[in-house]
Amino acid sequence: MAVLAAAAGCARTLPEQDRRIYGEAPAAKLSTDVLWQDYTTDADAADRQYWGKAIEVSGNITAVTPAPPHVVLTFGQDDQPGVQATLLDDEAEAIASTVKVGDRITLRCYCEGLAEFVRLKSCIARP
């Protein structure tokens, strides 16, 4: 039983801010809609494909939320949670000051999997 309790406390997480994202080639390029669909269809398969990897996602922003000390962009999915992207602090102010709800944006991020939302971290803007 102690082993199970210890294993439950060892959740896989990624660093909140990982500047290695600048040099990473994306393992996949897809829309936030497809990423959400992949995770809600088969989270284990999606984790094998995306978890911990740099991916490039494009989508329409449904919320811009300052979540001190970070900024989070949300890409909603028809009354479902959707995808949340935490911006790399180096770019957060510049991105947040130029985007608004409804804008389409492309980000490169590390994927941390599904936990209510599909969580993306260390996101930077891509042209």
Backbone as a ProteinNet text record, in pm:
[ID]
protein_1_A
[PRIMARY]
MAVLAAAAGCARTLPEQDRRIYGEAPAAKLSTDVLWQDYTTDADAADRQYWGKAIEVSGNITAVTPAPPHVVLTFGQDDQPGVQATLLDDEAEAIASTVKVGDRITLRCYCEGLAEFVRLKSCIARP
[TERTIARY]
80.7	0	84.9	195	282.1	339.3	366.3	418.6	315.8	188.2	82.6	67.4	73	61.2	178.7	298.3	415	405.7	359.8	347	243.7	135	30.8	84	181.1	237.8	341.3	376.1	480.4	419.2	336	272.4	378	361.4	453.9	419.1	517.1	497.1	618.9	597.6	705.4	737	856.7	888.2	790.6	757.1	668.2	731.4	862.8	932.8	1058.1	1057.1	1169.1	1212.6	1320.7	1368.1	1426.7	1441.3	1487	1387.8	1265.5	1163.1	1209.9	1295	1343.9	1419.9	1491.3	1572.5	1508.4	1388.2	1321.4	1250.5	1268.7	1188.1	1058.4	944.3	819.1	806.1	760.2	736	606.5	518.4	390.5	343.7	265.9	200.1	52.6	-32.5	-174.2	-255.7	-385.7	-474.4	-505.3	-546.9	-587.6	-711.1	-795.9	-914.3	-872.6	-774.7	-728.2	-657.8	-577.8	-509.9	-613.3	-714.5	-820.9	-891.2	-924.6	-992.4	-906.5	-777.4	-687.6	-688.5	-683.2	-680.9	-814.2	-924.7	-1053.8	-1093.6	-1036.1	-1063.3	-982.8	-851.8	-764.9	-645.6	-660.8	-557.6	-424.5	-427.5	-301.9	-226.4	-296.5	-233	-182	-260.2	-217.3	-92.9	-89	30.8	153.5	137.9	252.1	299.4	208.1	243.1	294.8	241.1	269.8	336.7	316.1	358.2	508.8	543.9	683	753.8	683.8	744.1	704.5	790.4	756.1	658.7	546.3	449.5	412.5	368	323.4	173.5	99.4	-46	-96.7	-208.3	-275.2	-420.7	-474.8	-615.4	-662.9	-794.3	-857.2	-868.1	-819.8	-816	-957.3	-993.3	-1122.9	-1108.3	-985.3	-960	-811.7	-781.5	-645.4	-649.2	-575.9	-585.1	-448.3	-430.4	-308.9	-323.5	-230.6	-231.3	-96.5	-80.1	51.4	124.3	248.5	332.1	329.6	234.5	232.7	109.3	103.1	-14	-58.1	-188.8	-243.8	-341.2	-325	-421.1	-505.5	-635.9	-726.6	-786.4	-798	-860.1	-975.3	-1098.3	-1214	-1267.9	-1347.7	-1401.8	-1550.3	-1637.8	-1783	-1829.3	-1828.3	-1874.7	-1791.5	-1670.6	-1576.4	-1451.7	-1370.1	-1254.8	-1160.2	-1111.8	-1022.5	-875.6	-799.5	-654.1	-613.3	-522	-465.1	-315.9	-268	-127.4	-67.6	27.5	98.4	216.7	219	323.5	455.4	564.8	697.4	706.9	750.5	753.1	829	933.8	1013.1	927.2	819.3	735.7	593.6	558.7	419.8	363	435.2	383.4	363	460.4	449.5	332.4	314.5	204.9	71.3	59	-68	-111.8	-17.3	-53.5	-97.2	-74.1	-109.2	-222.7	-267.9	-374.8	-501.6	-613.3	-741.1	-826	-932	-1023.4	-1070.1	-1066.4	-1106.7	-990	-874.5	-756.3	-706.6	-651.6	-586.6	-437.1	-376.3	-234.2	-172.2	-43.8	32.8	139.2	147.3	242.3	324.4	447.7	527.8	536.5	501.6	492.5	534.1	559.3	572.6	434.5	398	267.6	276.6	188.2	186.3	63.6	-13.7	-123.6	-253.3	-346.6	-483.2	-501.1	-546.2	-585.3	-694.7	-816.2	-931.1	-909	-807.9	-766.4	-648.4	-622.7	-493.1	-398.3	-293.6	-202.5	-75.5	-45.7	75.7	158.3	290.3	377.2	491.1	549.2	665.1	636.1	516.6	473.1	534.6	576.4	629.6	552.1	543.9	471.1	553.2	485.4	546	482.2	559.7	502	394.9
-119.5	0	125.6	124.3	241.5	271.6	166.5	185.9	256.1	217.4	281.3	427.3	458.6	596.6	679.3	623.1	695.5	716.8	616.4	629.2	733.7	743.3	841.3	983	1002.2	1134.1	1174.4	1085.5	1112.2	1144.1	1243.9	1281.5	1336.8	1304.4	1356.7	1502	1588.5	1729.9	1781.1	1887.6	1955.1	2085.5	2140.2	2270.9	2376.7	2471.4	2580.8	2665	2685.4	2772.1	2699.5	2659.5	2583.5	2648.2	2723.4	2799	2710.5	2582.6	2492.8	2489	2535.4	2535.6	2614.2	2714	2794.6	2709.8	2608.6	2527.6	2396.4	2369.2	2242.6	2244.8	2138	2117.7	2051.1	2093.6	2033	1887.5	1803.1	1662.7	1646.7	1747	1744.8	1887.9	1908.4	2036.3	2005.7	2068.7	2039.8	2153.2	2148.3	2248.9	2212.7	2312.5	2284.4	2194.5	2204.7	2117.8	1971.4	1944.1	1805.8	1755.7	1839.7	1799.3	1761.6	1845.1	1816.7	1685.7	1667	1545	1421.5	1431.2	1318.3	1279.2	1378.9	1349.4	1298.4	1348.9	1302.7	1168.2	1133.6	1003.6	892.7	916.6	814.8	885.9	921.6	999	925.2	793.8	718.5	724.6	706.6	713.9	855.3	956.2	1095.2	1124.8	1074.2	1093.3	1032.2	912.6	849.2	933.7	1001.5	1080.8	1220.6	1283.6	1424.8	1457.9	1377	1416.5	1443.7	1560.8	1599.1	1645.1	1642.6	1681.5	1823.6	1886.8	2016.3	1992.3	2063.8	2055.1	2196.7	2209.1	2337.6	2329.3	2419.1	2418.4	2553.1	2547.3	2668.1	2661.4	2774.9	2778.3	2919.2	2931	3058.9	3073.1	3183.9	3210.4	3237	3169.2	3194.5	3270.2	3280.1	3358.8	3389.1	3509.5	3550.5	3582.3	3503.1	3514.4	3537.2	3653.2	3667.8	3576.5	3484.1	3391.9	3406.9	3520.5	3554.8	3435.8	3420	3514.4	3490.5	3413.9	3376.3	3430.9	3409.1	3440.6	3310.8	3283.9	3161.8	3197.3	3132.3	3143.2	3017	3032.4	2918.1	2907.2	2784.3	2750.7	2657.4	2710.5	2634	2540.7	2445.6	2343.4	2323.3	2409.6	2391	2336.3	2419.9	2383	2274.3	2252.6	2160.8	2241.6	2193	2272.4	2314.8	2222.8	2258.7	2255.2	2349.6	2352.1	2481	2469.4	2587	2590.6	2706.2	2725.1	2832.3	2791.9	2887.2	2941.4	3073.8	3136.7	3141.8	3126.4	3144.8	3291.6	3315.8	3452	3549.3	3501.3	3588.1	3655.1	3590.5	3641.7	3676.8	3645.8	3658.1	3798.2	3900	4036.4	4078.8	4049	4088.4	4017.6	3888.7	3813.9	3863.4	3872.4	3910.6	4050.9	4138.5	4276	4287.7	4183.6	4192.9	4099.8	4010.6	3918.2	3949.4	3903.9	3918.2	3795.2	3780.5	3668.6	3668.3	3551.8	3536.2	3530.7	3583.7	3580.2	3437.4	3410.9	3282.2	3301.7	3206.1	3214.5	3075.5	3074	2950.1	2959.1	2854.7	2848.6	2720.7	2727.8	2606.6	2590.5	2471	2445.1	2302.1	2276	2139.3	2093.7	1972.5	1917.2	1841	1874.5	1807	1716.1	1699.1	1604.2	1661.9	1572.5	1608.9	1606.9	1719.1	1731.7	1838.3	1798.5	1883.8	1949.9	2034	2091.8	2011.8	2017.7	1972.9	2086.9	2057.2	2160.5	2168.5	2291.4	2321	2418.6	2401.8	2487.7	2544.2	2653.6	2718.9	2760	2811.3	2842.1	2971	2963.5	3080.9	3097.2	3219.8	3248	3204.4	3152.7	3113.9	3196.3	3226.5	3309	3234.3
0	0	0	74.4	78.7	-58.3	-137.6	-272.4	-359.1	-348.6	-426.4	-387.6	-260.3	-214.9	-266.3	-264.5	-314.1	-463.9	-536.7	-681.8	-718.6	-642.7	-670.6	-653	-565	-541.7	-644.5	-735.8	-834.6	-970.8	-975.9	-1102.2	-1196.8	-1324.2	-1424.4	-1452.1	-1437.7	-1469	-1542.5	-1614.8	-1686.9	-1616.8	-1638	-1579.6	-1631.4	-1546.7	-1589.1	-1700.1	-1691.4	-1785.9	-1835	-1960.6	-2016.4	-2147.5	-2140.7	-2257.4	-2368	-2342.5	-2448.6	-2564.6	-2541.2	-2645.7	-2768.1	-2748	-2861.6	-2963.5	-2918	-3008.4	-3050.7	-3003.9	-3032.9	-3167.6	-3242.3	-3363.5	-3319.4	-3372.9	-3329.1	-3374.4	-3281.6	-3313.3	-3392	-3382	-3453.8	-3474	-3580.1	-3607.2	-3628.7	-3544.9	-3552.6	-3493.9	-3514.9	-3457.4	-3313.2	-3235.5	-3097.9	-3096.4	-3198.4	-3207.4	-3219.5	-3305.6	-3325.4	-3199.6	-3135.2	-3011.2	-2905	-2887.5	-2791	-2826.5	-2953.3	-2997.9	-2972.1	-3001.5	-2976.6	-2829	-2740.3	-2596.6	-2544.9	-2594.9	-2544.2	-2605.3	-2718.9	-2780.8	-2712.8	-2692.6	-2632.1	-2568.6	-2441.5	-2371.6	-2364.3	-2347	-2338.8	-2471.7	-2581.9	-2714	-2740.2	-2701.2	-2720.8	-2637.6	-2513.6	-2430.9	-2497.6	-2552.4	-2619.9	-2738.1	-2803.7	-2921.4	-2888	-2782.3	-2757.3	-2624.5	-2518.8	-2384.7	-2378.2	-2324.1	-2304.4	-2430.1	-2541.5	-2669.2	-2706.6	-2784.7	-2841.1	-2955.7	-2952.9	-3061.6	-3104.2	-3226.5	-3276.9	-3297.5	-3231	-3238.7	-3289	-3361.1	-3409	-3367.3	-3326.3	-3288.7	-3262.4	-3244.1	-3212.2	-3061.4	-3010	-2866.2	-2814.7	-2703.8	-2640.5	-2508.6	-2455.4	-2333.8	-2323	-2273.5	-2239.4	-2090.6	-2010.6	-1865.5	-1804.5	-1740.1	-1661	-1539.1	-1524.4	-1410.1	-1342.1	-1268.2	-1216.4	-1157.4	-1192	-1266.8	-1417.6	-1469.2	-1610.4	-1682.4	-1812.8	-1893.9	-1960.7	-1957.6	-2014.1	-2126.1	-2241	-2351	-2350.2	-2367.3	-2371.8	-2510.9	-2556	-2683.8	-2648.9	-2641.5	-2596.6	-2703	-2657.8	-2746.2	-2719.6	-2769.1	-2759.4	-2624.3	-2522.8	-2388.8	-2321.6	-2369.5	-2306.2	-2272.5	-2180.5	-2138.3	-2250.4	-2333.1	-2442.3	-2404.6	-2458.6	-2446.2	-2374.7	-2277.9	-2211.7	-2236.2	-2280.1	-2313.1	-2222.3	-2137.6	-2052.1	-2131.3	-2148.7	-2229	-2153	-2227	-2169.5	-2126.1	-2003.5	-1950.6	-2040.2	-2109.3	-2197.8	-2303.7	-2346.5	-2455.3	-2411.8	-2289.1	-2244.8	-2261.7	-2217.6	-2225.7	-2370.5	-2457.2	-2598.3	-2666.9	-2637.7	-2700.3	-2645.9	-2513.9	-2451.8	-2492.2	-2520.2	-2557	-2703.1	-2782.5	-2925.3	-2967.6	-2878.9	-2915.8	-2837.3	-2893.3	-2824.6	-2853.7	-2779.8	-2800	-2945.4	-3006.5	-3146.6	-3242.9	-3200.7	-3288.3	-3305	-3421.3	-3447.1	-3424.3	-3354.2	-3322.8	-3334.6	-3366.9	-3369.3	-3261.1	-3179.2	-3068.8	-3077.5	-3030	-3007.6	-2855.9	-2806.5	-2663.3	-2633.4	-2505.1	-2457.8	-2411.3	-2444.8	-2408.8	-2277.8	-2181.3	-2052.5	-2036.3	-2138.9	-2131.4	-2080.2	-2052.4	-2015	-1864.5	-1810.9	-1670.4	-1669.6	-1700.5	-1731.9	-1866.6	-1879.1	-2006.9	-2059.7	-2189.7	-2240.2	-2205.5	-2133	-2082.7	-2167	-2208.9	-2283.1	-2202.2	-2202.6	-2121.4	-2205.7	-2154.6	-2216.3	-2360.7	-2384.6	-2521	-2574	-2699.9	-2771	-2901.5	-2948.6	-3072.5	-3192.7	-3291.6	-3419.1	-3528	-3633.4	-3741.4	-3819.2
[MASK]
+++++++++++++++++++++++++++++++++++++++++++++++++++++++++++++++++++++++++++++++++++++++++++++++++++++++++++++++++++++++++++++++

